[in-house]
Amino acid sequence: MSKSKLLLSGLTALGVALAGGASAQEFVARIGHLESPAQSRHVYLEKVAELVKERTGGAVELQIFPQGQLGNQRQMNEGVQLGTIEGTVAPAAFLGGFNPAVSILDIPYLLPDDAAKAQSLRDGPFGQALLDTFADKGMVALMLWPNGKKQFTSNKPLDSLVDFADQKFRVMDSSILIAQFNALSASAIALPFGELYTSLQTGVVDGEENPLDTIKNMKFYEVQKNLVVSDHGAMEDVVLFNPMFWESLTPEYQTVITEAFAEVIPDLTAHKAAAVDEALEVIKGAGTNVRVASPEERAELREMTWGPASEAYLAKAGDQGAALLAAYDEARAGLE
């Protein structure tokens, strides 16, 4: 073969290689979130990224940024809307300012205790109706991801629901959570999360509500004497993408990403449950008085708080919230 033919052959091979390299990383999405690399959300976001890369032959790469590396949650939400980042996995509690309808998830005992029934609600018409409320907010809401449930702690006794009266609890800035505590004749005080440990320590508030792993990781148990495992509040994440990025993907790539996020949910749930079990042992070992609320007490707590919390939600979310609550009622009735 002549030198010219060898050169042409080499250049052709190089062009194919470069073309292959370009197609191998056709789409890159930066996805930010707030949890640490050791926590369930990050562990399974990395797993999703691995599955997507494998199933698209490297054409779609999800780059995961934990611990607020891309900003606080508000900044990441805005980044997704503006397209300065491609995605975020955000706690629903941090999204009410953008989308009041999502605050339905703040209503106590919205999701059933049975994991399969809860997932059925996420996957069914109610879950889709909730995701659809993001469509006019500059976000594509792909799905809900479970991230545990909240429990109550206090420096004062929590031996029964009567004991909540006149206690002061820290809440996120949510009228629904304030209504929840008011229904128990308690006071609710909205405080920044970063101030909570000191506020518990100094008595600014008597108690708070958070998942067990958060109570352990933030060492709230060091400044709280009592804990009730009530599972009263769902902590749901919303998987969000920038619309322009999402629409730039082929339908096949959209399907791969959607299926990967759905596929890992059972393992995500198991990982979270293990973290919660480990947290409970640490909290018990520290001498905290731990009590597990009975099914009867949980039913009474739901009955006391559901009406006031729902009214606060409707006052916030209006007609869209009313339609979503109706979709929930229909879906929940179908599970009974």
Wavefront OBJ file of the C-alpha trace (Angstrom):
o trace
v 0.000 0.000 0.000
v 1.330 3.460 -0.923
v 2.163 6.077 1.709
v -0.762 8.208 0.527
v -3.192 5.298 0.882
v -1.771 4.492 4.322
v -2.221 8.116 5.354
v -5.795 8.180 4.017
v -6.574 4.917 5.776
v -5.140 6.270 9.029
v -7.085 9.515 8.782
v -10.302 7.584 8.078
v -9.728 5.397 11.140
v -9.010 8.479 13.237
v -12.219 10.127 11.982
v -14.263 7.064 12.903
v -12.634 6.967 16.336
v -13.316 10.658 16.933
v -16.888 10.286 15.733
v -17.339 7.323 18.024
v -15.846 9.291 20.880
v -18.201 12.197 20.248
v -21.287 10.004 20.124
v -20.098 8.172 23.225
v -20.721 11.302 25.274
v -23.561 12.948 23.447
v -25.373 14.264 26.525
v -24.017 15.327 29.918
v -26.327 16.214 32.809
v -25.104 17.759 36.041
v -27.432 16.715 38.858
v -27.075 18.399 42.237
v -28.473 17.490 45.640
v -27.935 18.239 49.343
v -27.143 14.896 50.999
v -23.685 13.509 51.758
v -22.030 10.817 49.593
v -22.762 8.208 52.281
v -26.519 8.799 52.313
v -29.093 6.827 50.355
v -29.983 9.515 47.834
v -26.409 9.904 46.637
v -25.600 6.191 46.678
v -28.501 5.445 44.353
v -28.046 8.500 42.173
v -24.588 7.105 41.441
v -26.198 3.749 40.668
v -28.650 5.419 38.275
v -25.753 7.193 36.562
v -23.958 3.867 36.177
v -27.031 2.171 34.679
v -27.692 5.050 32.270
v -24.096 5.166 31.068
v -24.063 1.415 30.525
v -27.428 1.238 28.741
v -26.731 4.177 26.425
v -23.250 2.987 25.557
v -21.820 6.062 27.259
v -23.922 8.465 25.201
v -25.639 9.896 28.293
v -23.581 10.771 31.351
v -25.199 11.857 34.609
v -22.668 13.683 36.777
v -23.761 13.692 40.437
v -22.829 16.568 42.752
v -23.658 15.976 46.470
v -23.685 18.226 49.553
v -24.794 21.421 47.840
v -21.755 21.626 45.563
v -23.974 23.292 42.942
v -25.653 25.601 45.465
v -28.332 25.442 48.126
v -31.623 23.852 47.135
v -33.223 27.125 46.090
v -30.235 27.898 43.859
v -30.365 24.427 42.340
v -34.106 24.727 41.706
v -33.535 28.020 39.927
v -30.586 26.519 38.061
v -32.824 23.778 36.696
v -35.425 26.334 35.629
v -32.812 28.525 33.919
v -30.827 25.643 32.435
v -27.565 26.469 34.199
v -27.720 22.913 35.566
v -29.579 19.995 34.053
v -31.152 18.394 37.108
v -31.649 18.133 40.836
v -33.173 15.640 43.246
v -34.939 17.837 45.754
v -36.885 17.177 48.953
v -40.519 18.071 48.298
v -40.437 20.218 51.439
v -37.986 22.552 49.651
v -40.221 22.952 46.606
v -43.398 24.474 48.056
v -42.212 28.003 47.299
v -41.916 27.131 43.605
v -44.934 24.871 43.445
v -47.515 25.086 46.265
v -49.284 21.943 45.009
v -46.363 19.702 46.023
v -46.906 20.665 49.656
v -49.663 18.050 49.759
v -46.822 15.762 50.850
v -46.582 17.747 54.122
v -50.009 16.444 55.216
v -49.497 13.850 57.982
v -49.971 10.194 57.043
v -50.593 10.998 53.389
v -48.835 7.813 52.312
v -49.833 4.422 53.757
v -47.416 2.480 55.967
v -47.416 -0.427 53.532
v -44.463 0.189 51.179
v -46.127 -1.461 48.178
v -49.288 0.626 48.590
v -47.221 3.803 48.995
v -45.333 3.007 45.795
v -48.620 2.334 44.033
v -49.708 5.870 44.908
v -46.422 7.286 43.572
v -46.671 5.306 40.349
v -50.395 5.791 39.751
v -52.683 8.643 38.682
v -52.166 10.608 41.909
v -48.381 10.533 41.586
v -48.572 11.542 37.918
v -50.996 14.366 38.708
v -48.536 15.633 41.320
v -45.619 15.480 38.880
v -47.707 17.280 36.246
v -48.038 20.328 38.522
v -44.384 21.138 37.740
v -45.043 21.443 33.992
v -45.750 25.191 34.108
v -42.950 25.840 36.614
v -40.090 25.381 34.143
v -39.253 21.872 35.341
v -39.780 18.311 34.167
v -40.699 16.250 37.235
v -39.723 12.683 36.408
v -40.814 10.816 39.522
v -41.048 10.702 43.293
v -38.286 8.969 45.232
v -38.970 7.798 48.825
v -36.572 9.199 51.422
v -37.942 8.025 54.765
v -40.449 9.321 57.299
v -40.385 11.839 60.136
v -40.483 11.176 63.875
v -41.044 13.458 66.883
v -38.460 14.338 69.537
v -38.712 16.585 72.610
v -37.036 17.434 75.891
v -40.464 17.165 77.495
v -42.472 13.932 77.844
v -44.185 12.481 74.777
v -45.950 9.605 76.496
v -49.240 10.292 74.696
v -50.780 12.774 72.279
v -51.997 14.804 75.255
v -48.371 15.598 76.099
v -47.916 17.664 72.914
v -50.066 20.444 74.369
v -48.179 23.679 75.070
v -44.869 22.323 73.758
v -42.874 24.302 71.185
v -41.719 22.436 68.065
v -39.429 23.611 65.327
v -40.834 23.188 61.816
v -39.835 24.055 58.291
v -41.588 27.187 57.069
v -44.838 25.459 56.111
v -48.368 26.516 57.027
v -49.376 22.845 56.782
v -46.837 21.741 59.394
v -47.830 24.645 61.618
v -51.471 23.494 61.345
v -50.369 19.953 62.213
v -48.909 21.052 65.542
v -51.701 23.515 66.268
v -54.130 20.594 65.971
v -52.211 18.975 68.840
v -52.432 22.209 70.912
v -48.690 22.679 70.436
v -46.841 25.704 69.084
v -44.885 25.510 65.834
v -41.920 27.806 65.270
v -40.257 28.060 61.856
v -36.482 28.104 62.306
v -33.573 27.560 59.885
v -32.248 24.009 60.011
v -28.753 25.246 60.879
v -30.079 26.815 64.092
v -31.965 23.757 65.294
v -29.312 22.046 67.441
v -28.601 25.201 69.433
v -32.324 26.010 69.690
v -32.986 22.574 71.198
v -29.989 22.901 73.495
v -30.997 26.315 74.825
v -34.748 25.666 75.032
v -35.848 28.062 72.304
v -37.928 25.079 71.205
v -38.756 21.884 73.089
v -38.731 19.516 70.154
v -38.625 18.892 66.427
v -39.539 16.395 63.693
v -37.092 14.672 61.354
v -36.186 11.238 60.006
v -34.176 9.038 62.372
v -31.009 9.147 60.276
v -31.141 12.955 60.254
v -31.661 12.987 64.040
v -28.592 10.764 64.362
v -26.388 12.523 61.795
v -27.143 15.986 63.194
v -26.761 14.671 66.769
v -30.124 16.094 67.819
v -30.443 13.143 70.186
v -27.672 14.698 72.263
v -30.020 17.545 73.185
v -33.336 15.644 73.219
v -34.574 13.335 75.973
v -37.549 11.701 74.250
v -38.326 10.276 70.819
v -41.565 8.838 69.413
v -41.373 6.652 66.322
v -44.579 7.832 64.666
v -43.762 7.701 60.918
v -46.184 10.600 60.543
v -44.559 12.593 57.773
v -43.424 11.383 54.367
v -40.037 12.643 53.209
v -40.293 12.444 49.430
v -37.743 13.535 46.859
v -38.715 14.862 43.430
v -36.463 14.059 40.468
v -36.333 17.234 38.354
v -34.803 18.011 34.962
v -34.469 21.159 32.870
v -37.095 20.982 30.086
v -34.725 21.963 27.266
v -32.224 19.303 28.283
v -34.928 16.674 28.671
v -36.497 17.463 25.308
v -33.072 17.327 23.618
v -32.816 13.632 24.541
v -34.087 10.953 22.188
v -37.201 9.109 23.399
v -35.020 6.036 23.876
v -32.644 7.889 26.196
v -35.573 9.390 28.120
v -36.902 5.877 28.650
v -33.521 4.576 29.810
v -33.205 7.359 32.389
v -36.785 7.003 33.620
v -36.503 3.232 33.954
v -33.159 3.491 35.795
v -34.610 5.872 38.381
v -37.593 3.540 38.883
v -35.531 0.339 38.947
v -33.407 1.295 41.952
v -36.318 2.293 44.219
v -36.535 -1.076 46.052
v -32.797 -1.019 46.822
v -32.947 2.679 47.705
v -35.758 1.947 50.158
v -33.835 -0.975 51.691
v -30.682 1.130 52.040
v -32.670 3.897 53.750
v -34.339 1.382 56.080
v -30.956 -0.002 57.113
v -29.691 3.518 57.834
v -32.811 4.208 59.910
v -32.383 0.968 61.894
v -28.747 1.804 62.595
v -29.703 5.355 63.629
v -32.328 4.057 66.058
v -29.764 1.827 67.768
v -27.356 4.760 68.138
v -30.117 6.954 69.595
v -31.204 4.237 72.041
v -27.596 3.611 72.999
v -27.192 7.281 73.904
v -29.886 6.915 76.565
v -32.729 8.633 74.738
v -36.181 7.482 75.819
v -37.601 5.851 72.664
v -41.251 4.915 72.283
v -42.928 3.378 69.225
v -46.425 4.734 68.609
v -49.076 2.030 68.347
v -51.313 1.652 65.257
v -54.202 3.058 67.321
v -52.209 6.125 68.329
v -51.148 6.719 64.736
v -54.762 6.488 63.600
v -55.773 9.006 66.271
v -52.922 11.335 65.290
v -54.002 11.177 61.639
v -57.606 11.890 62.576
v -56.602 14.910 64.696
v -54.263 16.482 62.150
v -55.640 15.541 58.729
v -58.450 18.101 58.596
v -56.496 21.182 59.762
v -53.453 20.265 57.646
v -55.614 19.704 54.561
v -57.381 23.047 55.053
v -54.018 24.809 55.320
v -52.912 23.054 52.145
v -56.017 24.078 50.200
v -55.614 27.678 51.365
v -52.102 27.592 49.905
v -52.596 25.548 46.731
v -56.076 26.672 45.643
v -57.965 24.927 42.839
v -54.919 22.974 41.714
v -54.485 21.665 45.240
v -58.172 20.752 45.456
v -57.901 18.740 42.234
v -54.795 16.989 43.495
v -56.383 16.175 46.847
v -59.392 14.732 45.001
v -57.049 12.587 42.890
v -55.393 11.408 46.096
v -58.712 10.512 47.737
v -59.727 8.466 44.700
v -56.380 6.681 44.515
v -56.254 5.974 48.254
v -59.795 4.572 48.199
v -58.699 2.172 45.491
v -56.019 0.765 47.802
v -58.433 -0.126 50.612
l 1 2 3 4 5 6 7 8 9 10 11 12 13 14 15 16 17 18 19 20 21 22 23 24 25 26 27 28 29 30 31 32 33 34 35 36 37 38 39 40 41 42 43 44 45 46 47 48 49 50 51 52 53 54 55 56 57 58 59 60 61 62 63 64 65 66 67 68 69 70 71 72 73 74 75 76 77 78 79 80 81 82 83 84 85 86 87 88 89 90 91 92 93 94 95 96 97 98 99 100 101 102 103 104 105 106 107 108 109 110 111 112 113 114 115 116 117 118 119 120 121 122 123 124 125 126 127 128 129 130 131 132 133 134 135 136 137 138 139 140 141 142 143 144 145 146 147 148 149 150 151 152 153 154 155 156 157 158 159 160 161 162 163 164 165 166 167 168 169 170 171 172 173 174 175 176 177 178 179 180 181 182 183 184 185 186 187 188 189 190 191 192 193 194 195 196 197 198 199 200 201 202 203 204 205 206 207 208 209 210 211 212 213 214 215 216 217 218 219 220 221 222 223 224 225 226 227 228 229 230 231 232 233 234 235 236 237 238 239 240 241 242 243 244 245 246 247 248 249 250 251 252 253 254 255 256 257 258 259 260 261 262 263 264 265 266 267 268 269 270 271 272 273 274 275 276 277 278 279 280 281 282 283 284 285 286 287 288 289 290 291 292 293 294 295 296 297 298 299 300 301 302 303 304 305 306 307 308 309 310 311 312 313 314 315 316 317 318 319 320 321 322 323 324 325 326 327 328 329 330 331 332 333 334 335 336
